[in-house]
Amino acid sequence: LSCRHYSRRGVCVPACRFAQGETREFAQGGECFECHPECERIEGNITCNGSGADTCTRCAHFRDGPHCV
């Protein structure tokens, strides 16, 4: 089974929640994954580009080196 656009937990979806929605996501290999909880949700813009606390566009709280904490 393969999806035309993206997959979220085994369900085909037209898009990941890159720039809107309660939970923000990034895509890897056609699959949607949630951003780290310490990433600040940015309305209308990408919140993260990976799953780690060091892949956030901005931190929800504080930054310790490259990581949001």
Protein Blocks (a to p, Z undefined) as FASTA:
>chain_A
ZZfkbceehiacfbdcfkgcjbdcddeehiacdddfkbccdehiafbfcfbfklcfbdfk
bcehjbcZZ
